[in-house]
Amino acid sequence: MLVEGIVFLVVTIVIIYIILYFVKQFKAPYQGSQAFYDLSKQAQLVLPSAAFLWSAKPCSLRFAIYVEQAPRTVSKVDCIQVAQDTTASSFAPSCTDYAYKPCQCMGTNCTRCGISSTAGHLSQLLSVGDYIQLWASGYTSQNDKPYVPALLKIRTGTDTSQHYMESVALPAIPLQRWTIITIVKEGRRFDVYYGAALQVSTLTEYLPIPPDLTQQWYAGNPAWHGKIGLFQGFAKSQYKNDVIADMENLVDTRGIPYYSPDHQGYTTTSLAPPCILGNCNNTPNATPPNQFMVFQTSVA
């Protein structure tokens, strides 16, 4: 009887070992040719349209970014006067509240709604054409004028003949800390998560215009240093529970991705056996804390 019990226990442990081993080898999938890309290299193809298409249907994009160094921004941000309840003729912040009003394109030609690479305080870090773009500001002193520290720039439209450029204002991306960003689109609603915390939930004025099949996701900016990667597209809206589950499979409790070479202990590419009876070198696989607990995102 004792021998049978010992055999049963050994078999059970082996089965648990095998299950845990294979589960830990297939955590948090990513798309693209590699896990991470150099943030300082411009126009890197990070997600081909064949892997994920940002469509008119509900969809979501998750990626990780680590900003090692950001550029010093200009001390003055040019603003424009925009009458209330009207659209702007250029893409710039309003002088009243520094919010970006919808910029009306000339039909479907949105050239005048662009952001100059030599003017302003924003740098483009990620884009799929001019349909979805992530722009972020460097860092400056509190004596400078207020501005939006980061934003999504989105091409929208009333129909196929009249397009606009709109934006979703975001908090600043922290320095020297991994941040997992999840962008969720459903109709006109955009939800943006930093880590497992919902930062913004808002509606665009008009319906987002989806890119065609030739448009692919590119990332990088020479003025910025760090890493960007772990791109994963979802052909659905990621809700709170989905984002939490994705985070639990992607990062440890310090917010460091398991794929990162900076992660101590388990990595998804490691062949080391899992720890069955204890934590070993890993921190518990739980939802990371709000990454903005110690960051102030507004500029006085």
N, C-alpha and C positions, 0 to 999 in steps of 0.2 A: 504493500500500500504506500509506504514511504517512497519507494523507488518510482512508482507511478506518479506520485505527486511531484517529485523532483523533475521527472521527465516532462510533465505537463507544464511546470513552471519555466523550464528551459525553453520549451517550444514556444510558449507564450511570449517570453522575452525576445526570442529570435524574430517572431512575427512582428512584434512592436518595433523592433530595430529596423526591419526591412521597410515597414510602412513609413516610419519617421524618416528613414534615409531618403526614400524616393519622394516623399512630400517636400522635404527640405531642398531637394534638387530642382524643384519646379516652382519656386516661389516667384511671384510678381514678374510675369513675362514682359519683355520690351520688344519694340519693333525698330527696324533700322539695321544698318550694317554693323554697328557696335554699340556697346553700352553707353560710353561717354565720348564727348567731343570737346576739343579745346575751344573755350569761349572766345579767345582772342583771334581765331581764324574766321575770316568773313566768308559768307555764302557757302557754308557746308551743307550738303544734302543730308538731312538727319532723318527724314521720314518720306519715302516715296509715296505717290498717290496709289500705287498698286498695293501698298501695305495698309494704308488708311486714307479714306476719302472724306473730307469735311463736306458733308452734304446738306441739303435743305431739311433733311429729317433730323430728329434729336440725335445729338452726338456729343462726345466728350473727348478731351485730350489731357493726358497726364504726362508730366516730365519733371525732372529734377534739375536744380541749378545751384551751383556753388560759386559765389562771387568772391574771389580772392582780393581783387582790387578794382575799384570803379573810378572813372575819371572825375576830376574836379570840374564842377559845372560853372557856367557863367553866373555872374551875380545879378544880372538883370534879365527878366523874361519879358519879351515883347508880347503885348496883349492887344486885343482889338475891341472896338465898341460894337456890341451886338444888341439890337433892340429885343425886348422881351417877346417871347413867343414867335420869333423869326429864326430863319436859318442864316448861317454865315456864308460869306463868299470865299473864305479861306479857312484853313484848319489852324486855329490858334486859340489860346485861352481868352475868355472874356475878361475885360478890365474890372468888372464889378465883383466877380466871385472866383475868377481864374478857372472856371469850368469850361470844358470844350463843348460848344454848341454844335449841332449837326451842320456840316459843311455841304452845301448844295453843289453837286458836280454839274458840269455843262453837258446835260444829257447823261451819257454813260462815260464821258471823259472826265476823270477825277484828278487831272494833273494839277489844277489850282488848289486842290485839297491835300497836297502832299506836305511833308515835313522836310525842310532842307537839312542836309547832313552837316552843314556848316553854321547853321543858325539855331538858336534855341538851346534847350538844356537836355533834350531827350535823345537817347540812342536806341536804334532798332536792334533787338536781340534775337527775335524769332519772327518768321513770316511765312505765309503761304500766299504768294503774290501780294496784292493789296487788299485781299479779302479779309484776312485776320493777321494782325501784326501786334507783337508785344514790344512796347517802347518803355524804357526805364531811364530815370535820371541818375546822374552821379550824385556826389555828396558835396554839400556847401555849408556855409555858416548860417546861423539863425538870424543874421542881420539882412540876409537876402530876401527878395520878394517871395511871397508864398507861391507855390505851384503844385501841380499834381505830380507826385513822385514817380508814378508808373501808370501806364494805361494800356488797355487793349484798343486798337484802332480797327474799326469794323466797317466794311462796305455794306450798305443797306440800300433799299430802294422801294419806291411805291409800285413800280412795275418794271418791265424790261427796258423802258425808255428813259426813266429818271432815277439816277442813283445819288446816294449821299455818303459822306464819311462821318461816322459817329465814333464815340469812344466810351469806354467803361473805366472810370478812375479806380486805381488800385493802390494799396499801401506800398511803401518802399520795400524792395527786396533786401533782406538783411545781408550785411557783409560777413564773410568768413563763417558761414553757417549753411548747411544744406537746407534747401527749401524745396518741398515737393508742391508743385502748382498743378491744380486740376481745373480746367476750363470746361464748363458745361453749357451747352446751348439747347434750348427747347423753344421753338418758335422765336419770339422776340426776347425771351428771357435768357439772361446770362448769369450763371452762378460761378464764382471763382473761389477756390479753396487754396489756402496756404497751409500745408500739412493737412490735418483733419479739421481745421477751423474754417468755417465759411466767412470770407472776408467781404464779399460783395454779392448782392442779388438784385438785379435791376432789369428794366425793360428798355430796349432800343425804341426809338421813335418809329422806325420802319422795319420791314422784314429784312433779315440778313440775306445777302446775295451769295450763293455757294460758288466756289471756284470750279473751273472745268477740270477735266482729267489731266490736262497738261501742267497744272499747277502743283508744285510739291513744296514740302516744308524745308526751309533753310534757316540756319542759325549762325550766330557769331558776330562779333564786332571788335575791331583791332584795339579800341580804346578800353576794352574790358578784359579782365584776366580771371580765369577760373575754369569751371567745367559745366557742361550742360549735357543732358542725356536722359536715359531711361524713358524714351518716348513710347507711349502706348495709347492707341486710339480705341475708342469704344463706340459702336454703332447704336448708342442709346444714351439717355441722360443718366449720369452717375448721381445718385442721391446720397444723402448723408451716410447711410449704412454702407453703401458701396464704396465710398471714399475711405471710410474707416477700415473696412476689410482690406482694401488695396494697400493702405498705409501699413497695416499690421504685417502684411506679407512683403513689404518693400523696405522698411527701415526698422531699426531697433528703437529702444526708448530714448536714446539720445538724438534721434532723428537722422542717424547716419545710414545710408543705404547699404544693404548687405552686399551689393555688387561692388561697392566702393573699395579700392585698395587701402583706404584709410581705416576701414572697418577691422577691428581686432577680433579674432576668433572666427566664427563661421562666415563664409561667403558662399554664394550660390554656385561658384565655380570650384569650390573646394571639394576634394575627395575624402576629407576627414569624416569619420563616422559621427553620427549625431550623439548628443548626450542624453541618455535615457533617464537616469535617476537624479539628475541635478542640472544646474545652469551652466556648468563648465565655464567656458570663456565668454559665453553670450549673455547679454542682458535680456530680460524677459521680453518676449515678442508681444508687446502691448501697444496701444495707441500712444504716439508721442505727445508730449505736452504742446500747448499752443506756442508756436515758435515766435510769437510777437509779444510774449509776456514782458520782455525787458526792452522792447524797442518802441521808440516814439516815432510815428510815421508822419506827423504834421510838422511844418516849418513855420515858425512865427515870423 
